[in-house]
């Protein structure tokens, strides 16, 4: 096992594309670190540099106490698991598991022992004599993991290993991988574009954007306190609602509605004092509002026109017009393409399934001021 360090690591490809830009990241011994970010943010390139499959053009990469920049991939003591698990079709599961050890010249008895141990950990002992084509997708993925485990490396590197599996199996495999990591305790770097995987699997999460590290921390810490608009919009589903607003004394004004900035809120975010009379972006998570059972609560109510509801069984998603401009992060803008104007003032609320809310009606949403997020409208950094 080993810690891993990226210090000022960059990758500029021959065509001039900078895929990773001055990445500083320390991964602790035994940690499960998820690199997450939209497509093209540099996650795979960072992982491939760690594996030695791409050369870094600046900075140093360390595995344990060894700088590995000049070390061949096979000598880095890491095992990589990819999304396409490419098992050898003509070999049995046992032979697939033992292949890398055989190539290294490990003695037959030792290979058999390690294959048995790994197979038992993965629950595939009964499959050892089968060939890959007689396995389900989930079983093949376990064999692919097994090939990494038998080598007992200093670290596992995983690049979207679950993205070829169907939704149900993916959820199972997530839990399974997390359990396996607990048991083995091997340092793991896991790349995904899926923020749910990042939230549920990582000890810590490194959020990447445009080749840079946007924020690194425990999943809940990032969710509760995103460092900027990009992270706020990226982590969480449905995404945080981000609205143009204005600070006016002890209120934040959203369209023609006012929410009170209580003493407690202002104490918790001393940075807000500098924003009196200025535009900000206010962030409201879909789940941090409740429907008012009675009338409005002074300073804590937003009145919204319901456009559409979606009953998910567990929740009722309510899409409603708030009468104030919505801010899209750069990536959301890209996704939205040509945005229809009315979508620009639409927010999403997550209410209990029994909430009586219908399209065309007005809903009174009680907002907990402690759970509002504030961002500088220009720098996009969180105001804390
Ligand atoms: P991610 O894994 O987050 O989707 P990548 O690391 O694959 O991102 O890619 C980051 C950026 O580097 C993208 O703009 C991609 O097009 C570019 N890129 C990746 N590989 C190469 C390459 N071999 N040559 C040139 N550009 C590349």
Boltz pocket constraint, residues with backbone or C-beta under 6 A from the ligand:
constraints:
  - pocket:
      binder: B
      contacts: [[A, 13], [A, 14], [A, 15], [A, 17], [A, 18], [A, 19], [A, 20], [A, 37], [A, 38], [A, 39], [A, 40], [A, 41], [A, 42], [A, 43], [A, 44], [A, 45], [A, 46]]
      max_distance: 6.0
